[in-house]
Amino acid sequence: QLGSLAPSAASSIIFPTPGARFCATFKNCLFFDGGASDGTSVYWSNSGQPDTYAALDFFDVGARQSGEVTGFHAYYNMLLVLRERGIDFIRGTYGTFELQPLIDGVGTKAKDTVTIIPDLGVVFLASDGVYLIAGNVDGGGSMEVKKISNQIIKTIDRMNTDVLARATSGESGTATSRQTAATGQTWGSFST
């Protein structure tokens, strides 16, 4: 009789991507990418059970030309899906998750530079500058992505984009700083 309590074959599969590179928790689920061999897939666990997975709980973001998944970041009531040349977001709850594009042509390989700045939004380093994601789509609102690095374009132009994935950000007291791996210089400081 214990077999009758077991989940169905479709609602409990083995870990779908043992080579995952990025993960995040969102809405009581564990999200992760498909790894180097499946870089345009996003998988998630069953709600409240990070070690169980349903066969159909994934998105393939490869239909658009924005490249592979490069990280995740929770923002308001959504999960940002960072990609090489684009950003998508996931909304909803388990069983109703939906994937929507935010922007094509602007993305990041520098997942460790993505930071929430209170009262501003999310900032991140892309290959051609620093961008801000502001706003929220809940309640009929809108979001915008805008470049905010025009004042430091000479530093941005000196970046070695081959090592962009190693760029980091950090916080100290009430200021948040961003630093490029390519130049070792701080490229922005935001007071909070």
Buried (B, 14 or more C-beta within 10 A) or exposed (E): EEEEEEEEEEBBBEEBBEEBBBBBBBBEBBBBBBBEEBBBBBBBBBBEBBEBBBEEBBBEBBEEEBBBBBBBBBBBBBBBBBBBBBBBBBBEEBEEBEBEBBBBEBBBBBBBBBBBBEEBBBBBBBBBBBBBBBEBBEEEEEBEBEBBBEEBEEBBEEBEBEBBBEBBBEEEEEEBBBBBBBBEEBBBEBEE
